[in-house]
Structure formats: C-alpha cells, structure tokens
C-alpha cells in the first residue's frame, strides 16, 4: 500500500460534509452581534484590543508552524482568528495591549500548538489565555470599563462588575434590572455585556447546525438548579457575567467537548453546577472560565464511558 495516500488524524472519525474553515467562519459570523455590541458600548479601545488579539494569535500560530513545527501554515482554517476574537471578547476593553499579546501567545502557543495544533488541544485556547491573564494580572483584568454607548474614545471610567458588587453585598440581586442585563448597558468584559447579541449568535449557530442545543441548555439547567437551591434569582445569573458567552461559543468547542448527546448533557449540567457553586460560595464572583476548563479536562473520561452504540457494540455471548 502506498503510505503517501494515508491520512492520520485524531479521533473521533466522523464523516461530515462540513469543513473546518467553514465551521469557523460560521462561528465568526455568529460573533458579529457581540463584536458590534462591544464596539458600540466601549468604542475604539475595544477595536484596538480586538485587532491586536487577532493579529497576535495569527502571528503566533504562523511563527510556530513555520519555524518550530516546520510544517505548512494552518492559519487559513480561521481557527487562530476565532481564538483571537473569543479571547478579546473575554477581556476588558481597557486592558494594556501588551497584556493582550501575552494572553494571545499563551492561548495559541501553549494551549493549542504545544499539544499539536487544532484537534489535539485538551483545553479551550481562548479561556486558557484569559485565565492566564486573570491570574498574572488580577488588577488589570478586574478593572472593568463602564459602557460609553458610542463609537468613540472611552471616557476612562471603570467600575466593578455586577457579579462583583453582588458578591460584596453592595447590590441586592432581587433589585437588578433584567432588561439592562439583556440589552448590555453594564460594565464587564467586551463580549459579556449584551445577552441579546449572544443569543442572536446562538440562534444562527443552531440554524446552520454548527452546534447543538444540548450543552448551552444543560449549562442553564445546572446553574438554575443550584441557584434555586441557594435562593438566588436565576435570571440574574443567566444574563450576567460570561455565562452566555461561554455556554454558546466556548463550551461548545468541538475539540474540547464530548461527542455524544448524552455526554454533552452531562458535560453542560456539570459546567452549570460548578459555575453557580463558584459564584455562590467561591472566592471569585465569576466562575464560567474555570468551570469550562475543569470539564474540558473531564471530556476524555466522558467520551470513554458515554459512547454512541456504533462505536462500542456490546459483545454477544457465544454459546458454549
């Protein structure tokens, strides 16, 4: 057999007519409302963070494939661009640009390319970059700009996020205006400020069948269950922080999430439970990034024990 015709790739080996660049482009289209909301509320600084994040992610992947791995460039699959957009949407619009570059290098260089590139990484690259920055530069990563509602220069005002103020006891969650949360006129990271924009992207991804409903809905179910047991209003938790952004665009990542519907439901419910538990009783007011990364690590175990029947046929007992 001519070995030159053989193609080796990571499992699972499922046949589909969709290509990787095509799926990535669909996700990028779904992120357009969130990017537009970020630019509207935070102005030109948000655009700078976005462009620097994308450029640094693409450049890091190109340099590693060209000079370290010595193989053809993979930037045409748009995965590095998507990582750059997702990382930017997880950052404050006023973050120093050199920190954005550092997070991008960590996301692509360590979380993705160190494992062999797209399809081999264990953890979501954008979230690894975000958590790296949060742990390394906690002050910068928690100085959130307040929305300026206009495509211009930010006014420099910063403040705590709603979840932080609730955690500190400064705000009663029962008095929070859910409409403002839904529309996005609140402080926070660039991509978490508008639940409406994220839900528009969610509907688009479902329509083009890039993702399934299982993970985002299961995350909501797990979070609501904990909130109800803790006597906390679930609507505030669902619409604030990075819950929706993570549930729709990062927890559903093909590489780092389970491959079966039952596995997705278990994975999503546990992310929701962990997120709500961190928010209610943990040291951090936000827990979505940590919850997704924890369950990324559990995905191989879920795939091992929850398999589709065609991949794990039961053995038939052979009569003696």
VOPAGU-2260 file (C-alpha; in pm, 1 decimal, decimal comma):
REM VOPAGU-2260
SITE   aa  ch    i         X         Y         Z
SITE  UNK   A    0       0,0       0,0       0,0
SITE  UNK   A    1     121,2     347,5     -81,2
SITE  UNK   A    2     151,5     516,1     257,6
SITE  UNK   A    3     154,2     856,3      93,3
SITE  UNK   A    4    -222,3     825,0      44,9
SITE  UNK   A    5    -294,2     762,6     412,3
SITE  UNK   A    6    -417,1    1046,2     630,8
SITE  UNK   A    7    -379,6    1026,5    1008,7
SITE  UNK   A    8    -587,5    1248,5    1235,5
SITE  UNK   A    9    -718,7    1246,0    1592,7
SITE  UNK   A   10   -1041,7    1063,1    1672,4
SITE  UNK   A   11   -1338,7    1062,1    1659,2
SITE  UNK   A   12   -1351,5     985,7    1287,6
SITE  UNK   A   13   -1697,4    1105,5    1192,8
SITE  UNK   A   14   -1783,5    1177,3     831,1
SITE  UNK   A   15   -1945,1    1511,0     753,9
SITE  UNK   A   16   -1961,2    1741,0     458,1
SITE  UNK   A   17   -1866,9    2043,6     672,1
SITE  UNK   A   18   -1507,3    2164,9     658,9
SITE  UNK   A   19   -1311,6    2314,3     947,8
SITE  UNK   A   20   -1273,8    2657,4     782,8
SITE  UNK   A   21   -1645,9    2655,2     703,0
SITE  UNK   A   22   -1741,8    2585,5    1064,7
SITE  UNK   A   23   -1500,3    2851,1    1190,6
SITE  UNK   A   24   -1644,5    3109,0     953,2
SITE  UNK   A   25   -1996,9    3032,4    1073,2
SITE  UNK   A   26   -1889,7    3092,4    1433,2
SITE  UNK   A   27   -1721,2    3417,5    1332,3
SITE  UNK   A   28   -2044,9    3530,0    1165,6
SITE  UNK   A   29   -2236,4    3439,6    1482,6
SITE  UNK   A   30   -1996,3    3657,9    1684,1
SITE  UNK   A   31   -2065,4    3968,9    1473,5
SITE  UNK   A   32   -2351,6    4091,8    1700,5
SITE  UNK   A   33   -2133,0    4054,4    2010,7
SITE  UNK   A   34   -1843,0    4234,4    1844,7
SITE  UNK   A   35   -2078,2    4511,4    1730,5
SITE  UNK   A   36   -2214,9    4548,0    2083,9
SITE  UNK   A   37   -1861,9    4567,3    2225,3
SITE  UNK   A   38   -1767,6    4840,3    1978,7
SITE  UNK   A   39   -2087,7    5030,9    2049,1
SITE  UNK   A   40   -2054,4    5024,4    2427,7
SITE  UNK   A   41   -1674,5    5055,9    2462,8
SITE  UNK   A   42   -1566,4    5243,1    2149,7
SITE  UNK   A   43   -1223,7    5246,9    1985,3
SITE  UNK   A   44   -1033,4    5084,2    2275,0
SITE  UNK   A   45   -1242,4    4772,0    2216,3
SITE  UNK   A   46   -1145,3    4775,4    1847,8
SITE  UNK   A   47    -777,3    4803,3    1939,8
SITE  UNK   A   48    -796,8    4506,8    2178,1
SITE  UNK   A   49    -983,1    4304,2    1916,0
SITE  UNK   A   50    -737,8    4374,3    1632,5
SITE  UNK   A   51    -428,9    4317,1    1847,5
SITE  UNK   A   52    -568,6    3990,0    1983,2
SITE  UNK   A   53    -644,8    3857,5    1634,3
SITE  UNK   A   54    -310,1    3968,4    1492,7
SITE  UNK   A   55    -113,0    3820,9    1784,0
SITE  UNK   A   56    -297,3    3487,0    1766,8
SITE  UNK   A   57    -249,6    3454,5    1390,8
SITE  UNK   A   58     117,1    3560,1    1408,9
SITE  UNK   A   59     190,6    3317,4    1693,8
SITE  UNK   A   60      39,3    3023,7    1506,2
SITE  UNK   A   61     220,5    3113,8    1183,0
SITE  UNK   A   62     557,4    3150,5    1354,9
SITE  UNK   A   63     524,3    2821,7    1542,6
SITE  UNK   A   64     415,8    2620,1    1239,1
SITE  UNK   A   65     682,0    2782,0    1018,7
SITE  UNK   A   66     987,2    2781,6    1244,3
SITE  UNK   A   67     923,5    2528,1    1521,0
SITE  UNK   A   68     699,2    2258,1    1377,1
SITE  UNK   A   69     828,8    2318,3    1022,2
SITE  UNK   A   70     504,8    2228,5     851,3
SITE  UNK   A   71     260,0    2414,0     625,0
SITE  UNK   A   72      78,5    2708,2     775,4
SITE  UNK   A   73    -264,3    2639,5     925,9
SITE  UNK   A   74    -385,9    2997,1     964,0
SITE  UNK   A   75    -615,1    2958,8     661,9
SITE  UNK   A   76    -850,7    2739,0     866,7
SITE  UNK   A   77    -957,2    3056,2    1057,5
SITE  UNK   A   78    -919,6    2885,6    1397,6
SITE  UNK   A   79    -649,8    3132,3    1509,0
SITE  UNK   A   80    -871,3    3424,4    1404,7
SITE  UNK   A   81   -1160,2    3276,4    1603,4
SITE  UNK   A   82    -938,7    3229,7    1909,1
SITE  UNK   A   83    -830,4    3592,1    1880,3
SITE  UNK   A   84   -1189,5    3715,8    1866,2
SITE  UNK   A   85   -1301,6    3498,1    2159,3
SITE  UNK   A   86   -1002,9    3599,0    2370,4
SITE  UNK   A   87   -1069,2    3967,4    2302,7
SITE  UNK   A   88   -1434,7    3929,9    2398,5
SITE  UNK   A   89   -1322,6    3783,6    2731,8
SITE  UNK   A   90   -1104,1    4084,3    2813,8
SITE  UNK   A   91   -1168,0    4437,2    2944,4
SITE  UNK   A   92   -1165,9    4696,6    2667,7
SITE  UNK   A   93    -905,9    4899,2    2862,9
SITE  UNK   A   94    -651,6    4616,2    2903,2
SITE  UNK   A   95    -296,9    4722,2    2804,2
SITE  UNK   A   96    -220,9    4591,1    2458,3
SITE  UNK   A   97      99,2    4415,0    2562,2
SITE  UNK   A   98    -107,9    4205,2    2800,5
SITE  UNK   A   99    -340,8    4119,9    2512,1
SITE  UNK   A  100     -37,3    3995,4    2319,2
SITE  UNK   A  101      80,0    3790,1    2618,1
SITE  UNK   A  102    -261,7    3627,3    2650,5
SITE  UNK   A  103    -268,1    3553,7    2277,6
SITE  UNK   A  104      73,0    3385,4    2287,9
SITE  UNK   A  105     -39,2    3172,5    2582,3
SITE  UNK   A  106    -365,7    3080,2    2410,9
SITE  UNK   A  107    -209,9    2974,2    2080,0
SITE  UNK   A  108     144,1    2879,6    2175,9
SITE  UNK   A  109      74,9    2681,3    2493,2
SITE  UNK   A  110    -292,1    2579,8    2493,8
SITE  UNK   A  111    -309,9    2490,5    2123,4
SITE  UNK   A  112      17,8    2442,4    1937,9
SITE  UNK   A  113     204,8    2275,5    2225,6
SITE  UNK   A  114     -46,8    1991,1    2200,3
SITE  UNK   A  115      -3,2    1958,0    1824,1
SITE  UNK   A  116    -243,4    2217,2    1687,6
SITE  UNK   A  117    -615,1    2220,7    1613,4
SITE  UNK   A  118    -785,3    1894,8    1704,1
SITE  UNK   A  119    -522,7    1792,3    1959,2
SITE  UNK   A  120    -563,7    2055,4    2230,8
SITE  UNK   A  121    -724,5    1948,7    2558,2
SITE  UNK   A  122    -837,0    2289,4    2682,5
SITE  UNK   A  123   -1011,7    2578,1    2510,7
SITE  UNK   A  124    -727,9    2811,7    2399,9
SITE  UNK   A  125    -913,2    3140,9    2448,3
SITE  UNK   A  126   -1008,5    3050,1    2804,7
SITE  UNK   A  127    -653,8    2941,2    2885,6
SITE  UNK   A  128    -535,8    3282,2    2766,8
SITE  UNK   A  129    -798,1    3457,9    2976,3
SITE  UNK   A  130    -727,8    3261,7    3294,5
SITE  UNK   A  131    -353,1    3315,0    3247,4
SITE  UNK   A  132    -408,6    3690,7    3233,4
SITE  UNK   A  133    -651,6    3683,8    3527,0
SITE  UNK   A  134    -403,2    3502,4    3750,0
SITE  UNK   A  135     -99,5    3700,6    3629,7
SITE  UNK   A  136    -254,1    4049,2    3619,0
SITE  UNK   A  137    -558,6    4042,2    3850,1
SITE  UNK   A  138    -584,6    4418,7    3892,6
SITE  UNK   A  139    -582,4    4494,9    3519,9
SITE  UNK   A  140    -819,9    4206,4    3449,0
SITE  UNK   A  141   -1073,4    4325,4    3706,8
SITE  UNK   A  142   -1073,1    4698,1    3627,0
SITE  UNK   A  143   -1375,6    4696,2    3401,6
SITE  UNK   A  144   -1456,3    4999,6    3184,9
SITE  UNK   A  145   -1808,0    5133,7    3206,5
SITE  UNK   A  146   -2005,0    5149,9    2879,1
SITE  UNK   A  147   -1975,1    5478,3    2693,6
SITE  UNK   A  148   -2251,2    5395,8    2441,1
SITE  UNK   A  149   -2083,1    5546,9    2142,5
SITE  UNK   A  150   -1817,6    5462,7    1885,0
SITE  UNK   A  151   -1552,4    5695,3    2015,1
SITE  UNK   A  152   -1283,8    5717,2    2278,6
SITE  UNK   A  153   -1367,2    5566,8    2616,3
SITE  UNK   A  154   -1409,0    5812,6    2898,8
SITE  UNK   A  155   -1174,5    5617,7    3125,4
SITE  UNK   A  156   -1429,9    5542,1    3395,1
SITE  UNK   A  157   -1406,3    5197,1    3547,1
SITE  UNK   A  158   -1609,0    5002,5    3797,4
SITE  UNK   A  159   -1678,7    4660,3    3940,5
SITE  UNK   A  160   -1893,0    4414,7    3750,2
SITE  UNK   A  161   -2243,5    4339,8    3867,1
SITE  UNK   A  162   -2136,2    3998,6    3996,2
SITE  UNK   A  163   -1856,5    4159,9    4197,8
SITE  UNK   A  164   -2091,8    4411,9    4355,2
SITE  UNK   A  165   -2341,4    4138,0    4437,2
SITE  UNK   A  166   -2064,4    3925,5    4588,6
SITE  UNK   A  167   -1953,6    4220,1    4803,3
SITE  UNK   A  168   -2309,1    4280,9    4921,2
SITE  UNK   A  169   -2327,7    4623,2    4753,0
SITE  UNK   A  170   -2621,3    4522,6    4530,4
SITE  UNK   A  171   -2927,5    4313,9    4607,4
SITE  UNK   A  172   -2974,8    4073,0    4312,9
SITE  UNK   A  173   -3350,7    4096,3    4357,2
SITE  UNK   A  174   -3337,8    4465,4    4257,5
SITE  UNK   A  175   -3131,0    4421,4    3940,3
SITE  UNK   A  176   -3289,9    4545,1    3618,0
SITE  UNK   A  177   -3300,8    4233,8    3398,2
SITE  UNK   A  178   -3375,5    4441,0    3087,4
SITE  UNK   A  179   -3045,0    4629,7    3122,1
SITE  UNK   A  180   -2864,6    4297,9    3160,3
SITE  UNK   A  181   -3035,6    4165,8    2849,5
SITE  UNK   A  182   -2951,8    4470,2    2637,9
SITE  UNK   A  183   -2597,9    4510,3    2768,5
SITE  UNK   A  184   -2566,8    4853,8    2926,2
SITE  UNK   A  185   -2341,9    4725,2    3206,6
SITE  UNK   A  186   -1971,6    4705,0    3286,0
SITE  UNK   A  187   -1776,5    4388,2    3213,7
SITE  UNK   A  188   -1566,4    4217,7    2952,1
SITE  UNK   A  189   -1619,4    4314,2    2589,9
SITE  UNK   A  190   -1828,5    4012,1    2499,3
SITE  UNK   A  191   -2039,6    3959,0    2807,1
SITE  UNK   A  192   -2224,0    4289,5    2815,5
SITE  UNK   A  193   -2509,4    4203,3    2578,1
SITE  UNK   A  194   -2710,2    3885,8    2629,0
SITE  UNK   A  195   -2922,1    3982,5    2327,9
SITE  UNK   A  196   -2620,6    3984,7    2094,2
SITE  UNK   A  197   -2504,4    3644,0    2219,8
SITE  UNK   A  198   -2850,0    3490,6    2179,8
SITE  UNK   A  199   -2870,4    3617,1    1821,1
SITE  UNK   A  200   -2546,3    3432,9    1752,4
SITE  UNK   A  201   -2681,2    3123,4    1928,9
SITE  UNK   A  202   -2988,9    3113,2    1706,4
SITE  UNK   A  203   -2768,0    3149,9    1397,6
SITE  UNK   A  204   -2540,0    2861,5    1501,5
SITE  UNK   A  205   -2840,9    2638,8    1564,8
SITE  UNK   A  206   -2991,8    2733,9    1229,6
SITE  UNK   A  207   -2678,3    2644,1    1032,2
SITE  UNK   A  208   -2628,6    2336,5    1253,6
SITE  UNK   A  209   -2277,9    2422,5    1363,8
SITE  UNK   A  210   -2364,0    2345,1    1726,6
SITE  UNK   A  211   -2637,7    2152,8    1904,8
SITE  UNK   A  212   -2862,6    2285,9    2179,4
SITE  UNK   A  213   -2756,6    2029,3    2436,3
SITE  UNK   A  214   -2457,2    2199,6    2600,1
SITE  UNK   A  215   -2591,6    2558,2    2635,2
SITE  UNK   A  216   -2931,1    2437,8    2761,2
SITE  UNK   A  217   -2772,5    2187,5    3001,3
SITE  UNK   A  218   -2545,9    2461,1    3140,5
SITE  UNK   A  219   -2850,0    2678,0    3208,3
SITE  UNK   A  220   -3029,3    2386,4    3376,4
SITE  UNK   A  221   -2734,7    2310,3    3604,6
SITE  UNK   A  222   -2690,2    2674,0    3702,4
SITE  UNK   A  223   -3061,8    2732,5    3765,2
SITE  UNK   A  224   -3083,2    2420,2    3982,9
SITE  UNK   A  225   -2806,2    2543,5    4213,8
SITE  UNK   A  226   -2947,8    2897,5    4222,5
SITE  UNK   A  227   -3292,6    2773,4    4321,3
SITE  UNK   A  228   -3145,1    2561,4    4599,5
SITE  UNK   A  229   -2943,1    2862,9    4718,3
SITE  UNK   A  230   -3241,0    3100,0    4699,0
SITE  UNK   A  231   -3077,1    3316,8    4433,9
SITE  UNK   A  232   -3263,2    3469,1    4135,5
SITE  UNK   A  233   -3152,8    3257,9    3834,3
SITE  UNK   A  234   -3227,6    3527,2    3575,8
SITE  UNK   A  235   -2950,6    3749,0    3712,5
SITE  UNK   A  236   -2700,1    3463,6    3693,9
SITE  UNK   A  237   -2805,6    3366,0    3341,9
SITE  UNK   A  238   -2778,5    3717,9    3198,2
SITE  UNK   A  239   -2467,6    3842,9    3380,7
SITE  UNK   A  240   -2100,7    3760,4    3360,5
SITE  UNK   A  241   -1959,2    3528,7    3098,3
SITE  UNK   A  242   -2227,9    3261,4    3134,6
SITE  UNK   A  243   -2392,2    3301,5    2793,9
SITE  UNK   A  244   -2072,2    3380,9    2605,2
SITE  UNK   A  245   -1905,2    3071,6    2745,7
SITE  UNK   A  246   -2209,1    2847,3    2705,3
SITE  UNK   A  247   -2267,1    2934,2    2340,0
SITE  UNK   A  248   -1920,0    2993,0    2197,7
SITE  UNK   A  249   -1662,5    2814,2    2416,9
SITE  UNK   A  250   -1822,5    2521,5    2595,4
SITE  UNK   A  251   -1948,1    2400,6    2254,8
SITE  UNK   A  252   -1597,8    2383,9    2105,4
SITE  UNK   A  253   -1581,7    2061,3    1902,6
SITE  UNK   A  254   -1233,5    1960,8    2019,8
SITE  UNK   A  255   -1276,5    2006,9    2393,2
SITE  UNK   A  256   -1639,1    1895,4    2442,1
SITE  UNK   A  257   -1796,3    1546,2    2437,1
SITE  UNK   A  258   -1900,3    1390,9    2107,4
SITE  UNK   A  259   -2232,0    1233,1    2210,0
SITE  UNK   A  260   -2561,3    1399,4    2301,1
SITE  UNK   A  261   -2574,6    1226,9    2640,9
SITE  UNK   A  262   -2215,7    1325,6    2706,3
SITE  UNK   A  263   -2292,6    1686,1    2612,3
SITE  UNK   A  264   -2583,3    1698,0    2856,6
SITE  UNK   A  265   -2370,7    1566,9    3144,3
SITE  UNK   A  266   -2085,8    1799,7    3049,7
SITE  UNK   A  267   -2315,4    2102,1    3032,8
SITE  UNK   A  268   -2501,5    2032,8    3356,7
SITE  UNK   A  269   -2173,6    1997,4    3546,0
SITE  UNK   A  270   -2042,0    2325,0    3398,6
SITE  UNK   A  271   -2358,5    2499,2    3517,1
SITE  UNK   A  272   -2332,4    2346,7    3865,1
SITE  UNK   A  273   -1963,5    2435,0    3901,3
SITE  UNK   A  274   -2019,3    2790,0    3775,5
SITE  UNK   A  275   -2308,4    2856,1    4013,0
SITE  UNK   A  276   -2119,5    2699,0    4303,8
SITE  UNK   A  277   -1815,2    2921,6    4246,0
SITE  UNK   A  278   -2036,6    3228,4    4217,8
SITE  UNK   A  279   -2231,6    3149,7    4533,6
SITE  UNK   A  280   -1957,8    3014,7    4762,6
SITE  UNK   A  281   -1621,9    3063,6    4590,8
SITE  UNK   A  282   -1359,7    3336,0    4611,4
SITE  UNK   A  283   -1426,1    3457,6    4255,9
SITE  UNK   A  284   -1752,4    3633,1    4163,9
SITE  UNK   A  285   -1730,7    3471,3    3817,6
SITE  UNK   A  286   -1672,2    3101,4    3758,7
SITE  UNK   A  287   -1755,8    3020,9    3396,9
SITE  UNK   A  288   -1398,4    3005,7    3267,1
SITE  UNK   A  289   -1284,5    2776,4    3545,5
SITE  UNK   A  290   -1589,2    2552,5    3508,4
SITE  UNK   A  291   -1537,2    2504,7    3134,0
SITE  UNK   A  292   -1165,6    2431,3    3173,6
SITE  UNK   A  293   -1236,3    2178,9    3450,3
SITE  UNK   A  294   -1487,4    1997,7    3231,7
SITE  UNK   A  295   -1253,0    2020,0    2929,9
SITE  UNK   A  296   -1022,0    1803,1    3136,1
SITE  UNK   A  297   -1307,8    1560,5    3206,3
SITE  UNK   A  298   -1412,9    1532,8    2840,4
SITE  UNK   A  299   -1188,1    1233,0    2756,0
SITE  UNK   A  300   -1337,6    1046,6    3052,5
SITE  UNK   A  301   -1691,6    1129,8    2939,8
SITE  UNK   A  302   -1612,1    1015,3    2586,7
SITE  UNK   A  303   -1469,1     691,6    2722,8
SITE  UNK   A  304   -1777,8     590,4    2918,7
SITE  UNK   A  305   -2054,3     752,4    2714,9
SITE  UNK   A  306   -2014,8     633,0    2357,1
SITE  UNK   A  307   -2250,6     600,9    2062,8
SITE  UNK   A  308   -2360,6     242,7    2006,1
SITE  UNK   A  309   -2186,2     216,1    1669,7
SITE  UNK   A  310   -1851,6     289,6    1837,1
SITE  UNK   A  311   -1898,8      47,1    2126,5
SITE  UNK   A  312   -2110,7    -251,9    2024,2
SITE  UNK   A  313   -2197,6    -487,3    2301,4
SITE  UNK   A  314   -2034,0    -822,3    2275,4
SITE  UNK   A  315   -2268,0   -1106,7    2208,1
SITE  UNK   A  316   -2220,8   -1408,4    2426,7
SITE  UNK   A  317   -2107,4   -1706,3    2222,9
SITE  UNK   A  318   -2287,8   -2026,2    2330,5
SITE  UNK   A  319   -2056,3   -2287,9    2474,4
